[in-house]
Amino acid sequence: MQTSRIVQHVLALALLAAAALGTGCDRSKDAVSQAATADAAQGVPAPGIAETRAIAEEGFIYGLPLVMNYAVMHEFAVDSGSAEFKAPFNQIRNLSSVATPDDTAVVTPNSDTPYSILWLDLRAEPMVISVPEVDPKRYYSVQLIDGNTYNFGYIGSRATGSGAGHYLVTGPDWKGDKPEGIQQVFTSTTPFVFANFRTQLFDPADIENVKKVQAGYNAQPLSAFLGQPAPAAAPKIEFLPATTAGVKDNFFDYLGAALELVPQTPEDQEIRARLASIGVGPGRKFDFKELSPEHKAEVGLGMKAGDEKVDAFVAQGIKNVNGWSIGSFFGDQAFYKGDWLLRAAAAKSGIYGNDAVEATYPLTRTTAAGEPIDTSQHNYTLTFPAGQLPPVNAFWSVTMYDGNSQLLIKNPINRYLVNSPMLDSMKKNPDGSLTLHIQKDSPGKELESNWLPAPDGPAYLVMRLYWPKDTPPSVLPAGTGSWKPPGVVAASSGS
């Protein structure tokens, strides 16, 4: 869904380590040795100090996506009193509005594709997602994300086409053949699933047409779809209350709650056993809170080390292409192959991101020369050479954000992005190239059609390529593709 406040909260995890350490930084080796036996003396069968730290590091890397997902699920679908609550499980909530600078709950808001939000509880029976026929010129997608944060399936323009259809989403324990009338079956690794709908918005005046498409989205139990009696309801779950703001202070509590809802697999059996040895998750022999202060200090250090490893991996996996950062960490279970560091990097770089084949997101804060983009000091241009617009099957956009807040920019023409549906109204250069004017003040009526209004200060640009072409020229593989976005160039001093 692009980077949100949950990522900002997770970035503060280092504070937990500092708080956990307290004055323990000055403790002597004898004190540490004595503390190492304290848990055992109190009947808490915890590993030694060094091993506890190692498990905490590994557990942070493994558990980061699970914790972030659990917190979002609780706010979106469990806690009806949350400001972020969208709808109960198995009900669609259409967010039929155009993002503006007044929208501040989520950073880098997406003004291209209004969302429809659906959290699924598949414990009692599978759910059927139905979509209407959509104009082939309008891109849409339904991204299916399980509790492991695997993108385990897609419905939509790229994956299944623009025709109407019914699609079955099942939990890991469901057995059965594809029912009549169902186009495709998608199987989740977990009983709780996030279905994230995106519907293309051509321009602000197009919002009523988007609402009509959204009205055609539907979710119902398989029994209702087949006209059969419903099975017994699943047992009620007493969810551990969780918020995205509470991630940094309650990480292992949230992880324990999340693991109750994520079935163990051969891939994670070993790490889950190690987590249980420090009192986290199913199979634990004691409560994590029973650890001694010294053990908790080592947990804080382990988490900090894990966080640093994730940051380093994110930086390594992003390629600099003409000043744009391009990369992708998202995919299904087969894509990750038990690589928990890769999965954690995906969550931290922007949880619920698309597979690169569905959408790729170059982003930049710098010019092609590596200088920070500051539109209080300069005007800038971004020129696509003739015949070298972003190669996509759906559409592309370039959105402007304030470089400090990463929110949209108030401007006199209420334009927050430039996209390919606007091309007919834009002016091309004599050689066929297209230049976008990136500046805080209007470039004049003659060029205003190509103006991307900017802040009076640092700027942050995100390019979104929906359904990128997979044959050259292509942005794929993300970061090393044959098509490369042109760099932003400083044009003149701002006035």
KAJODA-V253944 format. One record per helix or strand of 2 or more residues. SS is the DSSP state (a for helix, b for strand). FROM is the first residue (numbers start at 1). TO is the last residue. If there is no record, write none. Layout:
# KAJODA-V253944
[[SS/FROM/TO] [SS/FROM/TO]]
This chain:
# KAJODA-V253944
[[a/5/26] [a/29/36] [a/38/41] [a/49/78] [b/93/94] [b/113/121] [b/127/131] [b/140/146] [b/151/156] [b/165/170] [b/184/187] [b/192/200] [a/204/215] [b/218/221] [a/222/226] [a/244/246] [a/251/259] [a/269/276] [a/288/290] [a/293/317] [b/319/321] [b/324/326] [a/333/336] [a/340/350] [b/359/360] [b/363/364] [b/378/384] [b/392/402] [b/417/419] [a/420/425] [b/434/439] [a/448/450] [b/451/453] [b/458/468] [b/489/493]]
